[in-house]
Amino acid sequence: MKSRIFKAPSGAEIKFTTLGFGSAPLGNLFHAISEEDAQATLAAAWEAGIRYFDTAPLYGAGLSETRINHFLRGKPRNKYVVSTKVGRLLRACPPEERLGQGKFFDIPSRREIYDYSYDGVMRSLEDSLERLGLDSVEILFVHDIDVFNHGSIEKRDAHVETLMTGGYKALLKLRDEGVIKAFGAGVNEWEVCEILARRGDFDLFLLAGRYTLLEQESLTTMLPLCEERGIGIILGGPYNSGILATGAKPGANYNYGPAPKTVLSRVRDIELICKRHKVKLAEAALAFPLGHRSVVSVIPGAASPRQVKLNVDTLAARIPKAFWSDLKTQGLLHAEAPVPR
């Protein structure tokens, strides 16, 4: 498995495998998986050489973190990298009030409380370390501090203010004390990454779905700013919630919901170029983000050993340079987008 050494603006060095493990599926996202299957999936990832594992309290109301604990226990601590997230506290509740109904299945009855304050960040990390069975994690991401989750720019900006006057100071303290090596934000929107990068000393952003084969708007201002400041990007959601893996078939998902007609049409056009060059759509989608020098790892999810193998094989595919050129010529890829060599 290929790896990249990332030197954070703070000076810390972190070794990422270019293919990481997104663990939302281990939190029973969209359907429940057994403990046996979860552990087999993690074992397949480790066997394939994957050493970067991303998780969050949200994923299964702590279930994902607990499953990672079971798997990593006993493995040398210097052989893997873990990131988790802050911004939500979990509290026990009646089953009918639990988070993620219709999205997460067969999980603990917990409700979420958004808290981007100093104490909220400290308490969230303490709870995560307990679930993970670790003394520290390499990276903390501020989770979902975006319009997509909070509903409006005004509410997002209010949370950003809470973060910058409270939780941000906790993140600095944790990094200074070596409890974490780096911190950033894990979000679905590039705009808030740019806001945070201009306001604070952030090391990394986990950007889900906003720099993909399908959309590259973040190349306009956000990614150049990250490159200028040495901020790393971990690319989540490389398939844009599914459509770049399944293709533009009926019922294809985009951005956590049914794909609109405009997206379906664009993906069909990309598929025509894929067919011309005998490239699978998923191969191009997984490879594309890694062409940008700021992207240190791409983290598709996996819910089975078969899906892990599929991700590994997909990333290993060789893609001709002419394929990328044709996409640009047809206006299907940003003219300035760097492409894999």
C-alpha positions as CSV (number, residue, x, y, z in Angstrom):
1,M,0.0,0.0,0.0
2,K,1.4,3.4,-1.0
3,S,1.8,6.0,1.7
4,R,2.4,9.8,1.9
5,I,4.2,11.6,4.6
6,F,2.3,14.7,5.6
7,K,4.1,17.5,7.4
8,A,1.5,19.6,9.1
9,P,1.8,23.4,9.4
10,S,2.3,22.8,13.1
11,G,5.4,20.7,12.3
12,A,4.0,17.3,13.1
13,E,4.6,14.5,10.6
14,I,1.9,11.9,9.9
15,K,2.2,8.9,7.6
16,F,-1.0,8.3,5.7
17,T,-1.7,5.3,3.5
18,T,-3.1,6.8,0.3
19,L,-6.1,4.6,0.7
20,G,-7.7,5.0,4.1
21,F,-10.6,3.4,5.8
22,G,-13.8,5.3,6.3
23,S,-15.6,3.7,9.1
24,A,-19.2,5.1,8.9
25,P,-20.4,1.7,7.6
26,L,-19.1,0.1,10.8
27,G,-21.7,2.2,12.6
28,N,-24.4,0.3,10.8
29,L,-25.0,3.0,8.2
30,F,-27.9,2.2,6.0
31,H,-28.0,-1.4,7.2
32,A,-26.8,-3.4,10.2
33,I,-23.7,-5.6,10.0
34,S,-22.7,-8.1,12.6
35,E,-19.8,-7.8,14.9
36,E,-18.1,-10.7,13.1
37,D,-18.5,-9.0,9.7
38,A,-17.2,-5.7,11.1
39,Q,-14.1,-7.3,12.5
40,A,-13.5,-9.3,9.3
41,T,-13.8,-6.0,7.3
42,L,-11.2,-4.3,9.5
43,A,-8.9,-7.4,9.2
44,A,-9.2,-7.3,5.4
45,A,-8.2,-3.6,5.5
46,W,-5.2,-4.3,7.7
47,E,-4.1,-7.2,5.5
48,A,-4.3,-5.0,2.4
49,G,-1.9,-2.6,4.1
50,I,-4.4,0.2,5.1
51,R,-3.2,1.9,8.2
52,Y,-5.3,5.1,8.4
53,F,-8.7,4.7,10.1
54,D,-11.2,7.5,10.3
55,T,-14.2,7.4,12.7
56,A,-16.6,9.6,14.6
57,P,-19.0,9.5,17.6
58,L,-21.9,10.0,15.1
59,Y,-21.2,6.8,13.3
60,G,-23.6,4.4,15.0
61,A,-23.7,6.5,18.2
62,G,-20.3,5.3,19.2
63,L,-20.5,1.8,17.6
64,S,-17.9,2.5,15.0
65,E,-15.3,3.7,17.6
66,T,-16.0,0.7,19.8
67,R,-15.6,-1.8,16.9
68,I,-12.3,-0.1,16.0
69,N,-11.2,-0.5,19.6
70,H,-11.8,-4.2,19.4
71,F,-9.8,-4.5,16.3
72,L,-6.8,-2.3,17.1
73,R,-6.3,-3.7,20.6
74,G,-2.8,-5.2,20.8
75,K,-1.5,-3.8,17.6
76,P,1.6,-1.6,17.8
77,R,0.5,1.9,18.4
78,N,3.0,3.4,16.0
79,K,1.8,1.3,13.1
80,Y,-1.5,3.0,12.5
81,V,-3.2,6.5,12.3
82,V,-6.6,7.3,13.8
83,S,-8.8,10.3,13.4
84,T,-12.0,11.0,15.1
85,K,-14.3,14.0,15.5
86,V,-15.7,16.5,17.9
87,G,-18.7,18.8,17.8
88,R,-21.3,16.3,19.0
89,L,-21.8,14.9,22.4
90,L,-23.8,11.7,22.8
91,R,-26.4,11.3,25.6
92,A,-28.5,8.3,26.5
93,C,-32.2,8.7,25.5
94,P,-35.4,6.7,24.9
95,P,-35.2,4.6,21.7
96,E,-37.7,6.8,19.9
97,E,-35.4,9.8,20.4
98,R,-32.2,8.3,19.2
99,L,-30.1,9.9,16.5
100,G,-30.0,8.8,12.9
101,Q,-33.3,7.0,12.6
102,G,-33.7,5.6,9.1
103,K,-30.0,6.1,8.5
104,F,-28.2,4.1,11.3
105,F,-29.7,0.7,12.3
106,D,-29.4,-1.4,15.5
107,I,-27.3,1.1,17.4
108,P,-27.3,2.4,21.0
109,S,-30.1,4.8,22.0
110,R,-28.2,8.0,22.1
111,R,-29.2,11.6,21.1
112,E,-26.7,14.1,19.8
113,I,-26.0,17.5,21.3
114,Y,-24.0,19.9,19.1
115,D,-21.3,21.5,21.2
116,Y,-18.3,23.3,19.7
117,S,-17.3,24.9,22.9
118,Y,-14.0,24.4,24.8
119,D,-15.6,22.0,27.3
120,G,-17.5,20.3,24.6
121,V,-14.4,19.5,22.6
122,M,-12.6,18.2,25.7
123,R,-15.5,16.1,26.8
124,S,-16.0,14.7,23.3
125,L,-12.4,13.6,23.0
126,E,-12.5,12.1,26.5
127,D,-15.5,10.0,25.5
128,S,-14.0,9.0,22.2
129,L,-10.7,7.9,23.8
130,E,-12.7,5.7,26.2
131,R,-14.7,4.1,23.3
132,L,-11.5,3.7,21.2
133,G,-9.4,2.3,24.1
134,L,-6.6,4.8,23.3
135,D,-4.6,7.4,25.1
136,S,-4.4,9.7,22.1
137,V,-5.4,10.0,18.5
138,E,-3.4,11.6,15.7
139,I,-6.1,13.8,14.3
140,L,-9.3,15.5,15.6
141,F,-11.8,16.9,13.1
142,V,-14.5,19.4,14.0
143,H,-17.5,17.5,12.6
144,D,-20.3,18.9,10.4
145,I,-19.9,22.6,11.1
146,D,-21.6,23.4,7.8
147,V,-24.9,24.5,6.3
148,F,-25.8,21.0,5.2
149,N,-26.2,19.9,8.8
150,H,-27.2,23.2,10.5
151,G,-29.7,24.4,7.9
152,S,-28.6,27.9,7.2
153,I,-25.5,30.1,6.8
154,E,-26.5,32.1,9.9
155,K,-26.6,29.0,12.1
156,R,-23.4,27.7,10.6
157,D,-21.6,31.0,11.3
158,A,-22.9,31.0,14.9
159,H,-21.3,27.6,15.4
160,V,-18.1,28.8,13.8
161,E,-18.0,31.7,16.3
162,T,-18.5,29.3,19.2
163,L,-15.7,27.1,17.8
164,M,-13.2,29.9,17.3
165,T,-13.9,31.5,20.7
166,G,-14.0,28.2,22.6
167,G,-13.3,24.8,21.0
168,Y,-10.5,26.1,18.9
169,K,-8.6,26.9,22.0
170,A,-9.1,23.4,23.3
171,L,-7.8,22.0,20.0
172,L,-4.7,24.2,20.2
173,K,-4.1,23.0,23.8
174,L,-4.5,19.3,22.9
175,R,-2.0,19.7,20.0
176,D,0.5,21.6,22.1
177,E,0.3,18.9,24.8
178,G,0.8,16.1,22.2
179,V,-2.6,14.5,22.9
180,I,-3.2,15.0,19.1
181,K,-0.8,15.7,16.3
182,A,-3.1,17.7,14.1
183,F,-6.6,19.1,13.9
184,G,-9.0,20.3,11.3
185,A,-12.7,20.0,10.2
186,G,-14.6,17.1,8.7
187,V,-17.4,18.6,6.6
188,N,-19.5,18.3,3.4
189,E,-18.8,21.8,2.1
190,W,-15.6,23.4,1.0
191,E,-16.7,26.9,1.9
192,V,-16.4,26.4,5.6
193,C,-13.0,25.0,5.2
194,E,-11.9,28.2,3.6
195,I,-13.5,30.2,6.4
196,L,-11.7,28.2,9.0
197,A,-8.4,28.3,7.1
198,R,-8.5,32.1,7.0
199,R,-9.3,32.4,10.7
200,G,-7.1,29.8,12.4
201,D,-4.1,27.5,12.4
202,F,-5.7,24.3,10.9
203,D,-3.6,21.3,9.7
204,L,-6.0,19.2,7.7
205,F,-9.5,19.1,6.3
206,L,-11.6,16.0,5.7
207,L,-13.7,17.1,2.8
208,A,-16.5,14.8,1.8
209,G,-17.7,14.8,-1.8
210,R,-16.6,18.3,-2.8
211,Y,-13.5,17.5,-4.8
212,T,-14.4,14.6,-7.0
213,L,-14.5,13.5,-10.6
214,L,-18.0,15.1,-10.7
215,E,-17.3,18.4,-9.0
216,Q,-14.2,20.6,-8.6
217,E,-15.6,24.0,-7.5
218,S,-13.2,23.9,-4.5
219,L,-10.3,24.4,-7.0
220,T,-11.3,28.0,-7.4
221,T,-10.2,29.4,-4.0
222,M,-10.2,26.8,-1.2
223,L,-7.7,24.3,-2.5
224,P,-5.2,27.0,-3.7
225,L,-5.4,28.5,-0.2
226,C,-4.8,25.0,1.4
227,E,-1.8,24.5,-0.9
228,E,-0.4,27.9,-0.1
229,R,-0.6,27.2,3.7
230,G,0.4,23.6,3.6
231,I,-3.0,22.3,4.8
232,G,-3.6,18.7,3.9
233,I,-6.8,17.3,2.5
234,I,-8.3,13.9,3.2
235,L,-11.0,13.2,0.6
236,G,-14.1,11.4,1.9
237,G,-17.0,10.5,-0.3
238,P,-15.0,10.0,-3.5
239,Y,-18.1,8.4,-5.2
240,N,-20.4,11.3,-4.3
241,S,-22.6,9.0,-2.1
242,G,-22.6,6.3,-4.8
243,I,-23.3,7.6,-8.3
244,L,-19.6,7.6,-9.2
245,A,-19.4,3.9,-8.3
246,T,-22.8,2.7,-9.7
247,G,-23.0,5.0,-12.7
248,A,-26.1,7.0,-13.8
249,K,-28.5,4.1,-13.3
250,P,-32.1,4.6,-12.0
251,G,-32.1,5.3,-8.3
252,A,-28.5,6.3,-8.2
253,N,-27.5,8.4,-5.1
254,Y,-25.8,11.7,-5.0
255,N,-25.0,13.7,-1.9
256,Y,-27.0,11.4,0.4
257,G,-30.1,11.4,-1.8
258,P,-31.5,10.6,-5.2
259,A,-29.4,12.1,-8.0
260,P,-31.0,15.1,-9.8
261,K,-31.3,15.0,-13.6
262,T,-28.4,17.4,-14.2
263,V,-26.1,15.1,-12.2
264,L,-27.3,12.0,-13.9
265,S,-26.7,13.7,-17.3
266,R,-23.2,14.7,-16.4
267,V,-22.3,11.3,-15.1
268,R,-23.6,9.7,-18.3
269,D,-21.3,12.0,-20.3
270,I,-18.3,10.9,-18.1
271,E,-19.2,7.3,-18.6
272,L,-19.0,7.7,-22.4
273,I,-15.4,8.9,-22.0
274,C,-14.7,6.0,-19.7
275,K,-16.1,3.5,-22.2
276,R,-13.9,5.0,-24.9
277,H,-10.8,4.5,-22.9
278,K,-11.8,1.2,-21.3
279,V,-11.7,2.8,-17.8
280,K,-14.2,2.0,-15.1
281,L,-16.0,5.0,-13.7
282,A,-15.1,3.9,-10.1
283,E,-11.5,3.6,-11.0
284,A,-11.4,7.2,-12.3
285,A,-13.3,8.5,-9.3
286,L,-11.0,6.9,-6.7
287,A,-7.8,7.9,-8.5
288,F,-8.7,11.5,-9.4
289,P,-8.5,13.3,-6.0
290,L,-5.0,11.9,-5.4
291,G,-3.7,13.9,-8.4
292,H,-3.8,17.0,-6.2
293,R,-0.7,17.5,-4.1
294,S,-2.7,18.6,-1.1
295,V,-4.7,15.3,-1.0
296,V,-2.9,12.9,1.4
297,S,-5.5,10.1,1.5
298,V,-8.8,9.1,0.0
299,I,-11.2,7.2,2.3
300,P,-14.1,5.3,0.7
301,G,-16.2,3.3,3.1
302,A,-16.4,-0.5,3.3
303,A,-18.8,-2.8,5.0
304,S,-17.3,-6.2,4.0
305,P,-14.0,-7.7,3.1
306,R,-15.2,-7.9,-0.5
307,Q,-15.7,-4.1,-0.5
308,V,-12.2,-3.6,0.9
309,K,-10.7,-5.7,-1.8
310,L,-12.8,-3.9,-4.4
311,N,-11.5,-0.5,-3.2
312,V,-7.9,-1.7,-3.2
313,D,-8.2,-3.2,-6.7
314,T,-10.0,-0.1,-8.0
315,L,-7.2,2.2,-6.8
316,A,-4.6,0.0,-8.3
317,A,-6.0,0.4,-11.8
318,R,-3.9,2.2,-14.4
319,I,-5.6,5.1,-16.2
320,P,-4.2,6.5,-19.5
321,K,-3.3,10.2,-19.6
322,A,-5.5,10.6,-22.7
323,F,-8.6,9.8,-20.5
324,W,-8.0,12.9,-18.4
325,S,-7.3,15.0,-21.4
326,D,-10.6,14.0,-23.1
327,L,-12.5,14.9,-19.9
328,K,-11.1,18.4,-20.0
329,T,-11.6,18.8,-23.7
330,Q,-15.3,17.9,-23.3
331,G,-15.7,20.3,-20.4
332,L,-16.3,17.4,-17.9
333,L,-13.2,18.2,-15.8
334,H,-11.9,21.6,-14.5
335,A,-9.2,22.8,-16.9
336,E,-6.8,23.4,-14.1
337,A,-7.4,20.2,-12.2
338,P,-4.2,18.3,-11.6
339,V,-4.5,14.6,-12.6
340,P,-2.8,11.5,-11.4
341,R,0.5,10.7,-13.1
